Amino acid sequence: MLGFIKKDLAMIKSNFKLLGILFIIYTLMGLYNKMDISFILPFISVMIMISSFSYDNYNKWDAYSITFPNGRVNSVKAKYIATIFLIIIVSLITLILSFIISYVNMKTIDYAQILISLLGTIFGTLLVLTFMYPIIYKFGVEKARIWIFLIIFGLVIVGGFLVQYLNLDFLAHFISLIENYLIIILIIVMVLMVYISYKISAKIFSKKEF
């Protein structure tokens, strides 16, 4: 298992330099009040991990990985663990940079606002992950892009419909009721999303032929 995780992290090692450059660029933009970096960097970490699927496909890794004991299960599990590990590391760096930017710009640190913004971004990042990974395992990276576009397009339409016809007063009242437990609820939902996504991906990969 550890070897599988190291393989995924090693494959994206060449992107770490790019990630470092992006940290510098977005931090400078944040210092000049041009951008909230908490909304950008965690998403980039997922995009980088998705590139590892292309490397796997190019190097015929999937066909090779199934020759190991529990290779199918460990291959999928390692992909999720490596992705979550990268998201955690990037999010921690983003959190520290956000504190620094807040202090430099306002001479104070709004801990609550920064944490909520970053948590919301992590939730959105994991939402993307939970949709994309099973689709990639099912159709491959190239075909998955079409399906991902269709899903996002569909979610935008559904979201627009809900905003137009949903009783927003009821929604605001509901949010106010769970406000004190919102962070706990989000964490539980995120764990469930990733777990369900992993189980679906593992099932798809277990039946895949090479």
C-alpha positions in Angstrom: 0.0 0.0 0.0 2.7 2.5 1.0 4.5 1.8 -2.3 1.4 2.6 -4.2 1.0 5.9 -2.4 4.7 6.8 -2.9 4.3 6.0 -6.6 1.4 8.5 -7.0 3.2 11.2 -5.1 6.4 10.5 -7.1 4.5 10.8 -10.4 3.3 14.3 -9.6 6.6 15.4 -8.1 7.4 17.4 -11.3 4.2 19.5 -10.6 5.5 20.5 -7.1 7.6 23.3 -8.7 4.5 24.6 -10.5 2.5 24.4 -7.3 5.3 26.4 -5.5 5.2 29.1 -8.2 1.4 29.3 -7.9 1.7 29.7 -4.2 4.0 32.7 -4.7 1.8 34.2 -7.4 -1.5 33.9 -5.5 0.1 35.0 -2.3 1.3 38.2 -3.9 -2.1 38.7 -5.4 -3.6 38.2 -2.0 -1.3 40.8 -0.5 -2.5 43.3 -3.0 -6.2 42.4 -2.2 -6.7 40.9 -5.7 -7.6 37.4 -4.6 -8.6 35.1 -1.7 -6.2 32.3 -2.1 -8.3 29.9 0.0 -10.6 29.5 -3.0 -7.9 28.5 -5.5 -5.1 26.4 -4.3 -6.9 23.3 -2.9 -8.7 22.9 -6.2 -5.3 23.0 -8.0 -4.1 20.0 -5.9 -6.9 17.9 -7.2 -6.2 18.9 -10.8 -2.6 17.9 -10.3 -3.6 14.5 -8.9 -5.9 14.0 -11.9 -2.9 14.3 -14.1 -1.5 11.1 -12.4 -4.2 9.2 -14.2 -2.8 10.2 -17.5 0.7 9.0 -16.4 -0.8 5.7 -15.3 -2.5 5.3 -18.6 0.7 6.2 -20.6 2.8 3.8 -18.5 0.2 1.0 -18.5 0.3 1.1 -14.7 -3.2 -0.3 -14.1 -2.5 -3.5 -16.0 0.8 -3.9 -14.0 -0.7 -3.0 -10.6 -3.3 -5.9 -10.7 -0.4 -8.4 -10.7 0.3 -7.5 -7.1 -1.6 -9.1 -4.2 -4.7 -6.9 -3.6 -3.4 -4.8 -6.4 -6.7 -3.5 -7.6 -7.9 -2.5 -4.2 -4.6 -0.9 -3.1 -4.2 0.9 -6.4 -7.6 2.7 -5.9 -7.1 3.2 -2.2 -3.6 4.7 -2.7 -5.0 7.2 -5.3 -7.6 8.5 -2.8 -5.1 8.6 0.1 -2.5 10.4 -2.0 -5.1 12.9 -3.2 -6.4 13.6 0.3 -2.8 13.9 1.7 -2.0 16.5 -1.0 -5.2 18.4 -0.3 -4.4 18.5 3.5 -0.8 19.7 2.9 -1.9 22.3 0.4 -4.8 23.4 2.7 -2.4 23.8 5.7 0.0 25.9 3.6 -3.0 27.9 2.3 -4.2 28.4 5.9 -0.9 29.8 7.1 -0.5 32.1 4.0 -4.1 33.3 4.5 -3.3 34.2 8.1 -0.2 36.1 7.0 -2.0 37.9 4.2 -4.9 38.9 6.6 -2.4 40.2 9.2 -0.4 42.2 6.6 -3.5 43.7 5.0 -5.7 44.3 8.0 -3.2 44.1 11.0 -5.5 41.5 12.4 -6.4 37.9 11.6 -10.1 36.9 11.1 -9.6 33.2 12.1 -13.3 32.3 11.8 -13.8 33.7 8.3 -10.6 32.2 7.0 -11.3 28.8 8.4 -14.9 28.8 7.1 -13.7 29.9 3.6 -11.1 27.2 3.5 -13.5 24.6 4.8 -16.0 25.5 2.1 -13.3 25.3 -0.6 -12.2 21.8 0.7 -15.8 20.7 0.6 -16.1 21.9 -3.0 -12.8 20.2 -3.9 -13.8 16.9 -2.4 -17.2 17.2 -4.2 -15.3 17.5 -7.5 -13.1 14.6 -6.5 -16.0 12.3 -5.6 -17.6 12.9 -9.0 -14.5 12.8 -11.1 -12.6 9.7 -9.8 -15.3 7.1 -10.4 -16.0 8.6 -13.9 -12.2 8.4 -14.7 -12.0 4.8 -13.5 -15.0 3.9 -15.6 -14.3 5.8 -18.8 -10.6 6.8 -18.7 -9.3 10.4 -18.5 -10.1 11.5 -22.0 -13.7 10.3 -22.1 -14.2 11.3 -18.5 -13.7 15.0 -19.4 -16.8 14.9 -21.6 -18.9 13.3 -18.8 -17.5 15.7 -16.2 -18.5 18.6 -18.4 -22.0 17.2 -18.8 -22.3 16.7 -15.0 -21.1 20.2 -14.2 -23.4 21.6 -16.8 -26.3 19.6 -15.4 -25.5 20.8 -11.8 -25.4 24.4 -12.9 -28.9 24.0 -14.5 -30.3 22.2 -11.5 -28.7 24.8 -9.2 -30.2 27.7 -11.2 -33.6 26.0 -11.1 -33.4 25.5 -7.3 -32.4 29.1 -6.8 -35.3 30.4 -8.9 -38.0 28.2 -7.4 -36.8 27.1 -4.0 -38.0 28.9 -0.9 -34.8 30.6 0.1 -36.3 31.9 3.3 -36.8 28.3 4.4 -33.3 27.5 3.4 -31.9 30.4 5.3 -33.9 29.4 8.3 -32.7 25.8 8.1 -29.0 27.0 7.9 -29.5 29.2 10.9 -30.8 26.2 12.8 -27.7 24.1 12.1 -25.3 26.9 12.2 -23.7 25.8 15.5 -23.1 22.3 14.1 -22.3 23.3 10.5 -18.6 22.5 10.6 -19.2 19.0 12.2 -21.9 18.3 9.6 -19.7 19.4 6.7 -16.9 17.1 8.0 -19.2 14.1 8.3 -20.6 14.8 4.8 -17.1 15.1 3.4 -16.0 11.8 4.9 -19.2 10.0 3.6 -18.7 11.5 0.1 -15.1 10.3 -0.2 -16.0 6.9 1.3 -18.9 6.3 -1.1 -16.8 7.6 -4.1 -14.0 5.3 -3.1 -16.3 2.2 -2.9 -17.7 3.0 -6.3 -14.3 3.4 -7.8 -13.0 0.2 -6.2 -16.0 -1.7 -7.5 -15.5 -0.3 -11.0 -11.8 -1.1 -11.0 -12.3 -4.6 -9.6 -14.4 -5.5 -12.8 -12.2 -3.7 -15.3 -10.3 -5.8 -17.8 -6.9 -5.0 -19.3 
